[in-house]
Amino acid sequence: MTILYTPQYYGLVERKNRTLVDMINVILLNAKLPNNLRSEVFLTTCHIHNIVSSKKLDVSPYEV
């Protein structure tokens, strides 16, 4: 756990944001979806990212 507004926290947030943006772009390109569906794809990728198990915990956030 990190304290808010520290450089370590910003790195974690930047990595998660980059992961979500990459996932959104891959889904939009592979499914040949228009850009106006970007918000729906964003919600989907957030849901997927939250369900996928964590390497540190070996469980999903829903199981914690």
Beta strands, then each sheet from edge to edge (+ up, - down):
end
